[in-house]
Amino acid sequence: MMIREDVKELIIENANKFELPEEKKKEIEEKRKYFQTEFSKEKIAKLDKDHYFQGRGVKQGNFTYELEWNSKCLGSIGGGSVYKFGYEEDFDKIKKLLIKILSAKNSIEQFYTPDGNLTSFSKEIVREAENLKGVARVFIGKILSIYFPEIFINIFGHQDLFLKKYILIINQKLMV
């Protein structure tokens, strides 16, 4: 779908005006700090399957439950199968990948080259994730946005709904 120039300008204009209320910013920052502390690299290294996989009677302190449901304000990845977090037989590999991600330097140069391509570190993360059955890209994307929010944006799951509503609003404004 092609977007007319006036529509592009309207999208950019409205995006530049957008501002989250202070209480929402505070909620987001508190939730991010909670998640980063509760699931530090050291704590992830010690996670057992009951504290990683959902549906084992543990909610508070369960990595995937908290990632999917208790951190919705940081981006939604709800819906779909719980296997989007990987399969039990790959549990050690999943933890290893998460630890690798959290070991990254918090700098854009860790993930992207100056010309905007992926670094070898980023390519390695992608390759390792692709080799893990069930590990979905939204899972890795949300992890990156929680731990590296200055580099990665937290838009997940519902962006198609958002875009449909936004395009509807823009079309209505253009018809006036």
C-alpha positions as CSV (number, residue, x, y, z in Angstrom):
1,M,0.0,0.0,0.0
2,M,1.3,3.4,-1.0
3,I,0.9,6.3,1.4
4,R,0.3,9.8,0.0
5,E,2.8,12.5,1.0
6,D,0.2,14.5,2.9
7,V,-0.7,11.4,4.9
8,K,3.0,10.8,5.7
9,E,3.3,14.4,6.9
10,L,0.2,14.0,9.0
11,I,1.5,10.8,10.6
12,I,4.9,12.5,11.4
13,E,3.2,15.6,12.7
14,N,0.9,13.6,15.1
15,A,3.8,11.3,16.2
16,N,5.9,14.4,17.1
17,K,3.0,15.8,19.2
18,F,2.4,12.5,21.1
19,E,3.3,12.6,24.8
20,L,2.6,10.0,27.4
21,P,1.1,11.3,30.7
22,E,3.6,11.4,33.5
23,E,1.8,8.7,35.6
24,K,2.0,6.4,32.6
25,K,5.8,7.1,32.1
26,K,6.3,6.4,35.9
27,E,4.4,3.1,35.6
28,I,6.4,2.0,32.6
29,E,9.7,2.9,34.3
30,E,8.8,1.2,37.5
31,K,7.7,-2.0,35.7
32,R,10.9,-2.0,33.6
33,K,13.1,-1.6,36.7
34,Y,11.2,-4.3,38.5
35,F,11.6,-6.7,35.6
36,Q,15.3,-5.9,35.1
37,T,15.9,-6.5,38.8
38,E,13.7,-9.6,39.2
39,F,15.2,-11.2,36.1
40,S,18.8,-10.0,36.1
41,K,21.3,-12.1,34.2
42,E,22.4,-13.7,37.4
43,K,18.8,-14.7,38.4
44,I,18.1,-16.0,34.9
45,A,21.2,-18.2,35.1
46,K,19.6,-19.8,38.2
47,L,16.0,-20.1,36.9
48,D,14.5,-23.6,37.0
49,K,11.7,-24.7,34.6
50,D,9.0,-24.0,37.1
51,H,10.1,-20.3,37.2
52,Y,10.5,-20.1,33.4
53,F,7.6,-21.9,31.8
54,Q,4.0,-20.8,32.4
55,G,1.3,-23.2,33.8
56,R,3.4,-24.7,36.6
57,G,1.6,-23.0,39.4
58,V,4.1,-20.1,39.7
59,K,3.0,-16.6,38.5
60,Q,4.9,-14.1,40.6
61,G,8.6,-14.7,39.8
62,N,7.8,-16.8,36.7
63,F,9.8,-15.3,33.8
64,T,7.4,-16.0,30.9
65,Y,4.2,-15.2,32.9
66,E,5.6,-11.9,34.0
67,L,6.9,-11.1,30.5
68,E,3.6,-11.8,28.9
69,W,1.0,-10.7,31.5
70,N,2.6,-8.7,34.3
71,S,4.5,-6.3,32.0
72,K,1.8,-5.5,29.5
73,C,2.5,-1.8,29.8
74,L,5.9,-2.5,28.3
75,G,4.4,-4.1,25.2
76,S,1.9,-6.9,24.6
77,I,2.9,-10.3,23.4
78,G,-0.3,-11.9,24.6
79,G,-2.1,-14.6,22.5
80,G,-0.8,-17.6,20.8
81,S,0.7,-20.7,22.2
82,V,2.9,-20.8,25.3
83,Y,5.4,-22.5,23.0
84,K,6.4,-19.0,21.8
85,F,8.8,-19.1,24.7
86,G,10.4,-22.3,23.6
87,Y,10.2,-26.0,24.4
88,E,11.4,-27.7,27.6
89,E,14.0,-29.7,25.8
90,D,15.7,-26.4,24.8
91,F,15.5,-24.8,28.3
92,D,19.3,-24.6,28.8
93,K,19.8,-23.1,25.3
94,I,17.0,-20.6,26.0
95,K,18.7,-19.5,29.2
96,K,22.0,-19.3,27.5
97,L,20.5,-17.0,24.8
98,L,18.9,-14.8,27.4
99,I,22.1,-14.5,29.3
100,K,24.0,-13.6,26.1
101,I,21.4,-10.9,25.3
102,L,21.7,-9.4,28.8
103,S,25.5,-9.5,28.7
104,A,25.4,-7.0,25.8
105,K,26.7,-3.4,26.3
106,N,23.8,-0.9,26.4
107,S,25.0,0.9,23.3
108,I,23.6,1.0,19.8
109,E,27.0,-0.1,18.4
110,Q,26.5,-3.4,20.2
111,F,23.5,-4.2,17.9
112,Y,23.9,-2.1,14.8
113,T,26.8,-1.0,12.5
114,P,27.1,2.7,11.6
115,D,25.3,2.1,8.3
116,G,22.3,0.5,10.1
117,N,23.1,-3.2,9.5
118,L,23.1,-5.8,12.2
119,T,26.4,-6.4,14.0
120,S,27.8,-9.9,14.3
121,F,26.4,-10.0,17.9
122,S,22.9,-9.3,16.7
123,K,23.2,-11.8,13.8
124,E,24.3,-14.4,16.4
125,I,21.3,-13.7,18.6
126,V,18.9,-14.0,15.6
127,R,20.6,-17.2,14.4
128,E,20.4,-18.8,17.9
129,A,16.8,-17.8,18.3
130,E,15.9,-19.2,14.9
131,N,17.5,-22.5,16.0
132,L,15.2,-22.7,19.1
133,K,11.9,-24.3,18.3
134,G,9.1,-22.0,19.3
135,V,11.1,-18.9,20.3
136,A,9.2,-16.2,18.6
137,R,10.6,-12.8,17.4
138,V,8.2,-10.9,19.6
139,F,9.7,-12.7,22.6
140,I,13.2,-11.6,21.7
141,G,12.0,-8.1,20.7
142,K,10.3,-7.5,24.0
143,I,13.3,-8.7,26.0
144,L,15.5,-6.3,24.0
145,S,13.1,-3.4,24.6
146,I,12.9,-4.0,28.3
147,Y,16.6,-4.2,28.9
148,F,17.7,-1.8,26.2
149,P,14.9,0.7,25.9
150,E,17.1,3.5,24.4
151,I,17.8,1.2,21.5
152,F,14.7,-0.9,20.9
153,I,11.0,0.2,20.8
154,N,8.3,-1.7,22.7
155,I,5.7,-2.2,20.0
156,F,4.3,-5.7,19.9
157,G,1.3,-7.8,19.2
158,H,-1.3,-5.1,18.5
159,Q,0.4,-2.9,16.0
160,D,-1.9,-3.9,13.2
161,L,-4.9,-2.8,15.2
162,F,-3.2,0.4,16.1
163,L,-2.3,1.1,12.5
164,K,-5.9,0.4,11.2
165,K,-7.3,2.8,13.8
166,Y,-4.7,5.4,13.0
167,I,-5.2,5.2,9.3
168,L,-9.0,5.5,9.8
169,I,-8.5,8.7,11.8
170,I,-6.1,10.1,9.2
171,N,-8.6,9.3,6.4
172,Q,-11.3,11.0,8.3
173,K,-9.2,14.2,8.7
174,L,-8.3,14.2,5.0
175,M,-11.9,14.0,4.0
176,V,-12.7,17.2,5.9
